[in-house]
């Protein structure tokens, strides 16, 4: 089972650090150009950059969100989808606790390749890893090649929750990341024994959870924590 951290046990973090209560490691998988980095930028920085930049190796970002009145730090690994980098990706599977499998709904090949990513995940990741399927680029409806019904059927096949998102508009981005984080917290019992945070006035901190029925991600400030690169 993947190792998980609490605020008092995280490597390199002093026991007095109360900036977060638990850590969840999230992996983002999918073909190149499906919008993985754009989704992460929208979630962590609440912005969108139309200039396509290929991820070289693996990028790493951190964002802390509130779940059940606890602060959960998400370590999110954004992997390169190109074939030449696929041999290094399995190295990041082993410690993953949750995975977002991304396809581009305007690209049927990226949808078919979800099967490939699931097989690799099943081969290299822990059996308890939580999975969620995301069909991205919902803003490009006129170019859609994969129907909502097809996406839902694939999610049902693998027992995954399904979202259609748009990194450009923010549609369902916050909801998708929050959903996988909540599943990880439940599956790995990350919040067990951690008391809800309390304000100085004695009131319990209110959760900023976004309801899954909401239609737009609200984004939020994120923290870029560097990148891991490989050379040709």
N, C-alpha and C positions, 0 to 999 in steps of 0.2 A: 504493500500500500504506500502511496506517495507520502513523504514527510510533510507535515504542515506546521506552520509557525503560529505562535501567539505573540503578543507584543513583548512578553517577557523572555521569549526563547529565540526570537529571530536572530540569525547570525549578524553580528556587527551592530546590533541595537541594544542599548543598555536596558536593564530591567526596569528602570524608572521611566522609560519612554512610553507615554500613554497616548500617542498620536493615533494608534489603531489597536484593535483588540485581537484580530486574527488576520492571517494572510491566505489568499486563495490564488493558485497558479492557473492561469487561463491561457490556452493555446488557440491561435487563429489559423485554420488550415483552408486550403483551396487552391485552384489553379491561379496562374499569373494573370493579372489584370481584372480579376473579379471584384476588386475594390476593398481588399482586406485592410490595406494601410489607410484608405480613405475612411472606412468605418471606424478605425481606431482613432484617427484624427478627430472625427466628429464626436466620438464618445469622450475623449480625453481633453480636447481643446475647444469643442463646439464650433468648429470651422471646417470649411471644405476648400480644397485646392484642386482646380481642374487640370493642373499640369500633372501628367502621369509620370511618376518616378518609380522605377523598378526597385523592389527591396533586394538588397544584396546580402545574402545570408539570413540573419535574423535580427529584427529590431525588438527593443524591449521598452515598455512603458509601464507606468504605475499610476493608478488612480484609487483613491479611497472613497467608498460609498457607505451609506448608512443602511444596515439591514437589522431589523428588529431592535432598534436603538443601540446597536453595536457598530463600531467603525471597522469595516472590513477592507483591508488593503488588497487590491487586485494587482497581481503581477501578470502582465499580458505580453505574451510572446507572439510577434507578428512574423510569420515564416515566409520565405520566398517560395513561390509556386513553380518556378521554372524547373525543367527536368534536371538541369545541371546541378541544382542545389538540393535535389530531393534525397540524396544520400546522407546529407547532414541533418535533415529534419527529424528522423527517428530518434536522434540523440536527445531531442527536447520532449519526446513523448513520455518518457519514463516518469518525470516528476509532475506531469500535467494532472490537474484535478478536474478541469472542465475544458471542453473544446467547442469552439464555434466552427462549424463546417460551412464554408461560404461558396456559393455559386453565383454566376451572373445570369439573371433571368433572360437576358438578350442573347445568351450564348449557350446553345443546347449541349455543346461538348463539355463545357465546365460543369453542367448539371450531371451528365453521364459519368464524369470523372469523380463525382462524390463517392461512388462505389469504391473506387481506387483508394481514396483517402480513408474511408472507413476500414477497408481491409488492412491498410498499413497501421492504422490506429489500433485495431484489434490485435495485430501481431506484436506491436512494440509497447503499447501503453498498458497501464494497470487496468485490470478488469472492472474496477469500480469507477473509472473515469466517466464523467457526465458529458453528454453530447447534446448539441442543439444545432438545428439546420437553419441556415439563413439564405434566402434568395435576395440578392442585392440588385440595385439599380431599378427600383420600382418607379422612379421618376421617368423612365424611358419606356412607357407603356406601349407606344406605337411600334417599338422594336422588339417587343416581348416574343420570346421563342418557347418559354417554359410557362405553362399555366399554373395558377395557384393550386388547382386540383392535383397536378402532377407533383408539385413540391410537397403538398400535404401527404400524398400517397407514399413518397419516398421517406418522409419523416416517420410515417406510421410503420413502414417496413422495418426501420431500425429503432423504433421506440423513442423517437426524438420529438421535442417540441419544435414548432416551425414558426418562423417569422419571415415576412417580406419587408425589406428595408430599403431606404435610400440614404446613402451617405451625403448626397447633395442637399436634400431637403431636411434630413434628420428623422424621417419617418421610421419609427419603431427601433431606432438605434439604441437609445437608452434602455428601452424595454428588453431588447434581446440580451444585452450585456448583463442587465440586472437579473434576468431570468436564469442565466447560466450561473451567476454568482449565488443566487438563492438556492439553486439545486445543489451546488457544491457545498454550501453551508449545511444544508439538510443531510446530504449523503455522508459527509465526513464529520458531521456533528461538531463543526468548528466553534459554535457559539455556546456549547454546553458548559455550564459552570461560570460563564462570564456574565456578570451583572450588567443590566442596562445602564447606560450612562445617565448621570443625574446632574442637572444644572446647580449652580451655587445657591439658588433659591429653593432647592429641594425638589423641583419638578423634574420628571423624567424627560430626557431629550426626546423631542418628537421626531419620528422617522420621516425622511424625505423620499420614501419609496414612491416610485411612479407606478400607478396601476397599469396592469397589463392590457387593460381595455383602452388606455390612452393611445392616441394615434400618432403622436409626434414625440420624438426624443427631445429632451430639454437640454442635453449636453451638460457641460460643466467644466470647471477648470481641471486640467490634468497636468501631470508632471512628466516631461520627457527624461528618460534616465539612460540614454545612450543606445548604442547599437553594437551588435556582434557581426563582423564581416569576415568573408573568406575571399581569398585571391584565386584567380584562375591559374 
